[in-house]
Every structure is written in structure tokens, then in C-alpha cells.
Amino acid sequence: MQEKPSPSRRVPVFVVIARILIISGMSTATAAAIFLFLAGVWQLGLPALGLALAFLVLMLLVERSAE
């Protein structure tokens, strides 16, 4: 028995653009946090890490709205 392939869904353009921007922001914030932690500047590293986590939450919200 062969199963029917599921129909492919088109992803809206705003979701694609949001993914690109969110991933870029998250990677930049994470890189900045790592750099600041290695430099010993914890006071700026923690907000940068918090910003990266905010981008992660934003990604989850965009993905949930795309479904």
C-alpha cells in the first residue's frame, strides 16, 4: 500500500521575510553576547543574550501563526 503524498503548502511571503530577519537578528545578538562574555563585559552580554531569546520567542510566534 502506498500512501498519498501530502499536498505541498505555499509559505506566505511575510513568513519567509520574517524568518530571514529573525534568524539574522538572533545570530547577531548571540554572537555579540558570546563576544561580550569572552571580553568580560557581563553587563552588556546579558542584555544581548536576552535579545537573542526574544528573537527566539518571536520565531516561535511567527511559526505558529504560519500554520
FIVO-696646 format. One record per residue: residue in one letter; x, y, z of N, C-alpha, C in turn. Coordinates in nm, 3 decimals. Layout:
<rs>
<r><res>a</res><n_x>X</n_x><n_y>Y</n_y><n_z>Z</n_z><ca_x>X</ca_x><ca_y>Y</ca_y><ca_z>Z</ca_z><c_x>X</c_x><c_y>Y</c_y><c_z>Z</c_z></r>
...
</rs>
This chain:
<rs>
<r><res>m</res><n_x>0.082</n_x><n_y>-0.118</n_y><n_z>0.000</n_z><ca_x>0.000</ca_x><ca_y>0.000</ca_y><ca_z>0.000</ca_z><c_x>0.086</c_x><c_y>0.124</c_y><c_z>0.000</c_z></r>
<r><res>q</res><n_x>0.056</n_x><n_y>0.213</n_y><n_z>-0.090</n_z><ca_x>0.129</ca_x><ca_y>0.339</ca_y><ca_z>-0.093</ca_z><c_x>0.039</c_x><c_y>0.450</c_y><c_z>-0.042</c_z></r>
<r><res>e</res><n_x>0.099</n_x><n_y>0.533</n_y><n_z>0.041</n_z><ca_x>0.024</ca_x><ca_y>0.647</ca_y><ca_z>0.092</ca_z><c_x>0.030</c_x><c_y>0.761</c_y><c_z>-0.008</c_z></r>
<r><res>k</res><n_x>-0.076</n_x><n_y>0.839</n_y><n_z>-0.010</n_z><ca_x>-0.077</ca_x><ca_y>0.955</ca_y><ca_z>-0.097</ca_z><c_x>0.013</c_x><c_y>1.062</c_y><c_z>-0.038</c_z></r>
<r><res>p</res><n_x>0.093</n_x><n_y>1.125</n_y><n_z>-0.121</n_z><ca_x>0.177</ca_x><ca_y>1.233</ca_y><ca_z>-0.068</ca_z><c_x>0.091</c_x><c_y>1.351</c_y><c_z>-0.024</c_z></r>
<r><res>s</res><n_x>0.134</n_x><n_y>1.414</n_y><n_z>0.084</n_z><ca_x>0.057</ca_x><ca_y>1.527</ca_y><ca_z>0.133</ca_z><c_x>0.074</c_x><c_y>1.645</c_y><c_z>0.037</c_z></r>
<r><res>p</res><n_x>-0.031</n_x><n_y>1.721</n_y><n_z>0.017</n_z><ca_x>-0.020</ca_x><ca_y>1.835</ca_y><ca_z>-0.074</ca_z><c_x>0.074</c_x><c_y>1.939</c_y><c_z>-0.015</c_z></r>
<r><res>s</res><n_x>0.158</n_x><n_y>1.993</n_y><n_z>-0.100</n_z><ca_x>0.254</ca_x><ca_y>2.092</ca_y><ca_z>-0.051</ca_z><c_x>0.184</c_x><c_y>2.226</c_y><c_z>-0.033</c_z></r>
<r><res>r</res><n_x>0.216</n_x><n_y>2.290</n_y><n_z>0.076</n_z><ca_x>0.157</ca_x><ca_y>2.421</ca_y><ca_z>0.106</ca_z><c_x>0.257</c_x><c_y>2.529</c_y><c_z>0.075</c_z></r>
<r><res>r</res><n_x>0.207</n_x><n_y>2.638</n_y><n_z>0.023</n_z><ca_x>0.295</ca_x><ca_y>2.751</ca_y><ca_z>-0.003</ca_z><c_x>0.307</c_x><c_y>2.834</c_y><c_z>0.125</c_z></r>
<r><res>v</res><n_x>0.428</n_x><n_y>2.874</n_y><n_z>0.155</n_z><ca_x>0.452</ca_x><ca_y>2.956</ca_y><ca_z>0.272</ca_z><c_x>0.435</c_x><c_y>3.102</c_y><c_z>0.232</c_z></r>
<r><res>p</res><n_x>0.358</n_x><n_y>3.179</n_y><n_z>0.310</n_z><ca_x>0.339</ca_x><ca_y>3.321</ca_y><ca_z>0.275</ca_z><c_x>0.472</c_x><c_y>3.397</c_y><c_z>0.275</c_z></r>
<r><res>v</res><n_x>0.476</n_x><n_y>3.500</n_y><n_z>0.193</n_z><ca_x>0.600</ca_x><ca_y>3.577</ca_y><ca_z>0.177</ca_z><c_x>0.640</c_x><c_y>3.644</c_y><c_z>0.309</c_z></r>
<r><res>f</res><n_x>0.542</n_x><n_y>3.694</n_y><n_z>0.387</n_z><ca_x>0.578</ca_x><ca_y>3.761</ca_y><ca_z>0.511</ca_z><c_x>0.646</c_x><c_y>3.666</c_y><c_z>0.608</c_z></r>
<r><res>v</res><n_x>0.609</n_x><n_y>3.537</n_y><n_z>0.604</n_z><ca_x>0.672</ca_x><ca_y>3.440</ca_y><ca_z>0.692</ca_z><c_x>0.817</c_x><c_y>3.417</c_y><c_z>0.650</c_z></r>
<r><res>v</res><n_x>0.841</n_x><n_y>3.410</n_y><n_z>0.521</n_z><ca_x>0.978</ca_x><ca_y>3.391</ca_y><ca_z>0.471</ca_z><c_x>1.066</c_x><c_y>3.509</c_y><c_z>0.508</c_z></r>
<r><res>i</res><n_x>1.014</n_x><n_y>3.631</n_y><n_z>0.488</n_z><ca_x>1.092</ca_x><ca_y>3.751</ca_y><ca_z>0.522</ca_z><c_x>1.113</c_x><c_y>3.759</c_y><c_z>0.673</c_z></r>
<r><res>a</res><n_x>1.010</n_x><n_y>3.726</n_y><n_z>0.750</n_z><ca_x>1.024</ca_x><ca_y>3.729</ca_y><ca_z>0.896</ca_z><c_x>1.128</c_x><c_y>3.628</c_y><c_z>0.943</c_z></r>
<r><res>r</res><n_x>1.129</n_x><n_y>3.509</n_y><n_z>0.884</n_z><ca_x>1.229</ca_x><ca_y>3.409</ca_y><ca_z>0.921</ca_z><c_x>1.370</c_x><c_y>3.460</c_y><c_z>0.895</c_z></r>
<r><res>i</res><n_x>1.392</n_x><n_y>3.520</n_y><n_z>0.779</n_z><ca_x>1.525</ca_x><ca_y>3.571</ca_y><ca_z>0.744</ca_z><c_x>1.568</c_x><c_y>3.679</c_y><c_z>0.843</c_z></r>
<r><res>l</res><n_x>1.480</n_x><n_y>3.774</n_y><n_z>0.871</n_z><ca_x>1.515</ca_x><ca_y>3.882</ca_y><ca_z>0.963</ca_z><c_x>1.536</c_x><c_y>3.833</c_y><c_z>1.105</c_z></r>
<r><res>i</res><n_x>1.453</n_x><n_y>3.740</n_y><n_z>1.149</n_z><ca_x>1.464</ca_x><ca_y>3.689</ca_y><ca_z>1.286</ca_z><c_x>1.592</c_x><c_y>3.609</c_y><c_z>1.303</c_z></r>
<r><res>i</res><n_x>1.624</n_x><n_y>3.523</n_y><n_z>1.207</n_z><ca_x>1.747</ca_x><ca_y>3.444</ca_y><ca_z>1.216</ca_z><c_x>1.869</c_x><c_y>3.535</c_y><c_z>1.212</c_z></r>
<r><res>s</res><n_x>1.866</n_x><n_y>3.639</n_y><n_z>1.129</n_z><ca_x>1.978</ca_x><ca_y>3.733</ca_y><ca_z>1.124</ca_z><c_x>1.994</c_x><c_y>3.806</c_y><c_z>1.257</c_z></r>
<r><res>g</res><n_x>1.884</n_x><n_y>3.852</n_y><n_z>1.312</n_z><ca_x>1.890</ca_x><ca_y>3.922</ca_y><ca_z>1.441</ca_z><c_x>1.934</c_x><c_y>3.832</c_y><c_z>1.554</c_z></r>
<r><res>m</res><n_x>1.883</n_x><n_y>3.708</n_y><n_z>1.554</n_z><ca_x>1.919</ca_x><ca_y>3.615</ca_y><ca_z>1.660</ca_z><c_x>2.067</c_x><c_y>3.578</c_y><c_z>1.653</c_z></r>
<r><res>s</res><n_x>2.118</n_x><n_y>3.556</n_y><n_z>1.534</n_z><ca_x>2.259</ca_x><ca_y>3.518</ca_y><ca_z>1.521</ca_z><c_x>2.350</c_x><c_y>3.636</c_y><c_z>1.558</c_z></r>
<r><res>t</res><n_x>2.311</n_x><n_y>3.759</n_y><n_z>1.521</n_z><ca_x>2.391</ca_x><ca_y>3.875</ca_y><ca_z>1.556</ca_z><c_x>2.392</c_x><c_y>3.898</c_y><c_z>1.707</c_z></r>
<r><res>a</res><n_x>2.275</n_x><n_y>3.887</n_y><n_z>1.769</n_z><ca_x>2.267</ca_x><ca_y>3.906</ca_y><ca_z>1.914</ca_z><c_x>2.344</c_x><c_y>3.798</c_y><c_z>1.989</c_z></r>
<r><res>t</res><n_x>2.337</n_x><n_y>3.674</n_y><n_z>1.942</n_z><ca_x>2.410</ca_x><ca_y>3.565</ca_y><ca_z>2.007</ca_z><c_x>2.561</c_x><c_y>3.584</c_y><c_z>1.991</c_z></r>
<r><res>a</res><n_x>2.605</n_x><n_y>3.622</n_y><n_z>1.873</n_z><ca_x>2.747</ca_x><ca_y>3.646</ca_y><ca_z>1.851</ca_z><c_x>2.797</c_x><c_y>3.761</c_y><c_z>1.939</c_z></r>
<r><res>a</res><n_x>2.717</n_x><n_y>3.866</n_y><n_z>1.950</n_z><ca_x>2.756</ca_x><ca_y>3.978</ca_y><ca_z>2.035</ca_z><c_x>2.763</c_x><c_y>3.935</c_y><c_z>2.181</c_z></r>
<r><res>a</res><n_x>2.667</n_x><n_y>3.854</n_y><n_z>2.225</n_z><ca_x>2.668</ca_x><ca_y>3.807</ca_y><ca_z>2.363</ca_z><c_x>2.791</c_x><c_y>3.723</c_y><c_z>2.392</c_z></r>
<r><res>i</res><n_x>2.825</n_x><n_y>3.632</n_y><n_z>2.302</n_z><ca_x>2.944</ca_x><ca_y>3.549</ca_y><ca_z>2.321</ca_z><c_x>3.070</c_x><c_y>3.636</c_y><c_z>2.325</c_z></r>
<r><res>f</res><n_x>3.081</n_x><n_y>3.730</n_y><n_z>2.231</n_z><ca_x>3.196</ca_x><ca_y>3.819</ca_y><ca_z>2.229</ca_z><c_x>3.207</c_x><c_y>3.899</c_y><c_z>2.359</c_z></r>
<r><res>l</res><n_x>3.095</n_x><n_y>3.953</n_y><n_z>2.405</n_z><ca_x>3.097</ca_x><ca_y>4.033</ca_y><ca_z>2.527</ca_z><c_x>3.128</c_x><c_y>3.948</c_y><c_z>2.650</c_z></r>
<r><res>f</res><n_x>3.077</n_x><n_y>3.825</n_y><n_z>2.653</n_z><ca_x>3.110</ca_x><ca_y>3.736</ca_y><ca_z>2.765</ca_z><c_x>3.259</c_x><c_y>3.703</c_y><c_z>2.767</c_z></r>
<r><res>l</res><n_x>3.315</n_x><n_y>3.678</n_y><n_z>2.650</n_z><ca_x>3.458</ca_x><ca_y>3.648</ca_y><ca_z>2.643</ca_z><c_x>3.543</c_x><c_y>3.770</c_y><c_z>2.679</c_z></r>
<r><res>a</res><n_x>3.492</n_x><n_y>3.888</n_y><n_z>2.649</n_z><ca_x>3.564</ca_x><ca_y>4.011</ca_y><ca_z>2.683</ca_z><c_x>3.548</c_x><c_y>4.047</c_y><c_z>2.830</c_z></r>
<r><res>g</res><n_x>3.459</n_x><n_y>3.977</n_y><n_z>2.900</n_z><ca_x>3.439</ca_x><ca_y>4.003</ca_y><ca_z>3.042</ca_z><c_x>3.341</c_x><c_y>4.114</c_y><c_z>3.071</c_z></r>
<r><res>v</res><n_x>3.263</n_x><n_y>4.155</n_y><n_z>2.973</n_z><ca_x>3.166</ca_x><ca_y>4.263</ca_y><ca_z>2.992</ca_z><c_x>3.028</c_x><c_y>4.199</c_y><c_z>3.012</c_z></r>
<r><res>w</res><n_x>3.004</n_x><n_y>4.149</n_y><n_z>3.132</n_z><ca_x>2.880</ca_x><ca_y>4.078</ca_y><ca_z>3.161</ca_z><c_x>2.758</c_x><c_y>4.170</c_y><c_z>3.155</c_z></r>
<r><res>q</res><n_x>2.779</n_x><n_y>4.298</n_y><n_z>3.189</n_z><ca_x>2.666</ca_x><ca_y>4.392</ca_y><ca_z>3.193</ca_z><c_x>2.605</c_x><c_y>4.414</c_y><c_z>3.055</c_z></r>
<r><res>l</res><n_x>2.683</n_x><n_y>4.400</n_y><n_z>2.950</n_z><ca_x>2.629</ca_x><ca_y>4.414</ca_y><ca_z>2.815</ca_z><c_x>2.600</c_x><c_y>4.278</c_y><c_z>2.751</c_z></r>
<r><res>g</res><n_x>2.665</n_x><n_y>4.174</n_y><n_z>2.798</n_z><ca_x>2.644</ca_x><ca_y>4.040</ca_y><ca_z>2.743</ca_z><c_x>2.508</c_x><c_y>3.984</c_y><c_z>2.778</c_z></r>
<r><res>l</res><n_x>2.464</n_x><n_y>4.009</n_y><n_z>2.900</n_z><ca_x>2.333</ca_x><ca_y>3.956</ca_y><ca_z>2.941</ca_z><c_x>2.217</c_x><c_y>4.017</c_y><c_z>2.864</c_z></r>
<r><res>p</res><n_x>2.213</n_x><n_y>4.149</n_y><n_z>2.842</n_z><ca_x>2.104</ca_x><ca_y>4.203</ca_y><ca_z>2.757</ca_z><c_x>2.111</c_x><c_y>4.152</c_y><c_z>2.614</c_z></r>
<r><res>a</res><n_x>2.231</n_x><n_y>4.131</n_y><n_z>2.562</n_z><ca_x>2.243</ca_x><ca_y>4.077</ca_y><ca_z>2.426</ca_z><c_x>2.188</c_x><c_y>3.935</c_y><c_z>2.421</c_z></r>
<r><res>l</res><n_x>2.214</n_x><n_y>3.856</n_y><n_z>2.525</n_z><ca_x>2.159</ca_x><ca_y>3.722</ca_y><ca_z>2.532</ca_z><c_x>2.007</c_x><c_y>3.726</c_y><c_z>2.547</c_z></r>
<r><res>g</res><n_x>1.957</n_x><n_y>3.821</n_y><n_z>2.624</n_z><ca_x>1.812</ca_x><ca_y>3.839</ca_y><ca_z>2.637</ca_z><c_x>1.748</c_x><c_y>3.877</c_y><c_z>2.504</c_z></r>
<r><res>l</res><n_x>1.817</n_x><n_y>3.957</n_y><n_z>2.425</n_z><ca_x>1.767</ca_x><ca_y>3.994</ca_y><ca_z>2.293</ca_z><c_x>1.762</c_x><c_y>3.872</c_y><c_z>2.202</c_z></r>
<r><res>a</res><n_x>1.862</n_x><n_y>3.786</n_y><n_z>2.211</n_z><ca_x>1.862</ca_x><ca_y>3.663</ca_y><ca_z>2.131</ca_z><c_x>1.743</c_x><c_y>3.574</c_y><c_z>2.170</c_z></r>
<r><res>l</res><n_x>1.714</n_x><n_y>3.566</n_y><n_z>2.299</n_z><ca_x>1.599</ca_x><ca_y>3.487</ca_y><ca_z>2.344</ca_z><c_x>1.468</c_x><c_y>3.550</c_y><c_z>2.297</c_z></r>
<r><res>a</res><n_x>1.463</n_x><n_y>3.682</n_y><n_z>2.293</n_z><ca_x>1.343</ca_x><ca_y>3.750</ca_y><ca_z>2.242</ca_z><c_x>1.321</c_x><c_y>3.717</c_y><c_z>2.095</c_z></r>
<r><res>f</res><n_x>1.430</n_x><n_y>3.711</n_y><n_z>2.017</n_z><ca_x>1.418</ca_x><ca_y>3.672</ca_y><ca_z>1.877</ca_z><c_x>1.369</c_x><c_y>3.527</c_y><c_z>1.864</c_z></r>
<r><res>l</res><n_x>1.412</n_x><n_y>3.441</n_y><n_z>1.956</n_z><ca_x>1.367</ca_x><ca_y>3.302</ca_y><ca_z>1.954</ca_z><c_x>1.216</c_x><c_y>3.294</c_y><c_z>1.979</c_z></r>
<r><res>v</res><n_x>1.168</n_x><n_y>3.368</n_y><n_z>2.076</n_z><ca_x>1.025</ca_x><ca_y>3.371</ca_y><ca_z>2.105</ca_z><c_x>0.948</c_x><c_y>3.427</c_y><c_z>1.985</c_z></r>
<r><res>l</res><n_x>1.003</n_x><n_y>3.530</n_y><n_z>1.923</n_z><ca_x>0.940</ca_x><ca_y>3.587</ca_y><ca_z>1.804</ca_z><c_x>0.931</c_x><c_y>3.484</c_y><c_z>1.691</c_z></r>
<r><res>m</res><n_x>1.037</n_x><n_y>3.403</n_y><n_z>1.677</n_z><ca_x>1.035</ca_x><ca_y>3.298</ca_y><ca_z>1.575</ca_z><c_x>0.925</c_x><c_y>3.196</c_y><c_z>1.604</c_z></r>
<r><res>l</res><n_x>0.910</n_x><n_y>3.158</n_y><n_z>1.729</n_z><ca_x>0.804</ca_x><ca_y>3.064</ca_y><ca_z>1.763</ca_z><c_x>0.666</c_x><c_y>3.121</c_y><c_z>1.734</c_z></r>
<r><res>l</res><n_x>0.647</n_x><n_y>3.250</n_y><n_z>1.760</n_z><ca_x>0.518</ca_x><ca_y>3.313</ca_y><ca_z>1.733</ca_z><c_x>0.491</c_x><c_y>3.321</c_y><c_z>1.582</c_z></r>
<r><res>v</res><n_x>0.592</n_x><n_y>3.353</n_y><n_z>1.503</n_z><ca_x>0.574</ca_x><ca_y>3.360</ca_y><ca_z>1.357</ca_z><c_x>0.544</c_x><c_y>3.222</c_y><c_z>1.302</c_z></r>
<r><res>e</res><n_x>0.615</n_x><n_y>3.121</n_y><n_z>1.349</n_z><ca_x>0.591</ca_x><ca_y>2.985</ca_y><ca_z>1.301</ca_z><c_x>0.451</c_x><c_y>2.938</c_y><c_z>1.338</c_z></r>
<r><res>r</res><n_x>0.407</n_x><n_y>2.973</n_y><n_z>1.457</n_z><ca_x>0.272</ca_x><ca_y>2.932</ca_y><ca_z>1.499</ca_z><c_x>0.165</c_x><c_y>3.001</c_y><c_z>1.417</c_z></r>
<r><res>s</res><n_x>0.188</n_x><n_y>3.127</n_y><n_z>1.381</n_z><ca_x>0.088</ca_x><ca_y>3.199</ca_y><ca_z>1.303</ca_z><c_x>0.087</c_x><c_y>3.151</c_y><c_z>1.158</c_z></r>
<r><res>a</res><n_x>0.195</n_x><n_y>3.091</n_y><n_z>1.112</n_z><ca_x>0.200</ca_x><ca_y>3.042</ca_y><ca_z>0.973</ca_z><c_x>0.122</c_x><c_y>2.914</c_y><c_z>0.955</c_z></r>
<r><res>e</res><n_x>0.093</n_x><n_y>2.845</n_y><n_z>1.061</n_z><ca_x>0.021</ca_x><ca_y>2.716</ca_y><ca_z>1.049</ca_z><c_x>-0.125</c_x><c_y>2.732</c_y><c_z>1.029</c_z></r>
</rs>
